[in-house]
Amino acid sequence: MIQEITTRMPADAVLAAAKTFFVRRNPLYGVFPEKEGPDYVVFRGQGNEELVIGVTSVEAGTLVRGSTYLYDAQVARFLTTLDPLTMAEERVG
């Protein structure tokens, strides 16, 4: 499942927040950074499950996408911690 949000936060701040959130906040379903680049971070977890957070700069801010099979609830929770743009701000931006 892919989930996304547009935020005011810069891309590097989103990726840093993801690394902090997923490593510290999920004791039941722990994940650990496996690979990263300037616009993504890949985590590996239970049963070799993959969780990917990707960022793309858009006119209104930063588009953040989370993709996973097992960690949907954790991705949704992480996205709520970001500073989201409203739909009107996304259209104006």
N, C-alpha and C positions, 0 to 999 in steps of 0.2 A: 504494500500500500504506500502511496506517495501522499504526503501532506505538505502544504505550503502556506507561507505567510509573507507579507511584505512589511518590512520594518524600517525605521529611521536609522537603526544602528549600522555602522560600517561593517563590511564583510569580515574583516579580521577580528573585530570585537565579537561577532556572532560565533565564529569558529572557536575563539578562546572560551566563550561562555559554554559552548557545547562540550568542549573537553572537560571543563570543570563540572558541569551538570551531570553528564553521563558517568563519569568516573566516581564521583562522590555521592550521588543522590540515588543510586539504584542498588542497594545491597542485595535484594532478592534476585535481580536479573543483572548482575554486574557485566559491564562491557569495558574494553580497554582499547585505546587508540592503536590502530594497526598501520594505517597509511595516512598521509596528509599532503596537501598541496595548497596553493594559494587560494583555491576556491572550493575545497572540500576537506572533509575528514571522515575516515572510515574506521569504525569500531568493530571489534570482534567479540562475541560473547558466547553464552551458553549454547552448547551443541554446534559450535562453529557458526552461529547466526551472525549475519552482517547487518550493521546499521550505518547508513550513510547520511551525512548532512552536507548539502551543497549550497553555495551562495552565488548569486549573480547580481551585479550592479544593474539597476534599472533607473529610469528617470526619476521615479518617486523615492527611491532609497535602495534597499537590498532585498531581493527575492530570496527566501530561504526555503529549501525543500529538504524534507526528511523522508528517507525510504528504508523500509524494513518489513519483515514478515512477522517476527515475534514481538518486537518492542513498540507496537503502535501506540499504546497508552503512554509510554515514556516519551515518545516523540511528541505526541499531542501536549503533554505536560510541559516539555521544554519550550515548544512554540509559544505557549501562554506566558512564558517569562520574558519574551522579547517585547520591545516597544512597537506594537503594531500600528500600521497606518489604517485609517478608516477607509471605506470604499470611496468616499468623496475625495479624500486626499490622494488616493491612488489615481483617480481620474484626472485631477488637477495637475499632479506632479508631472 
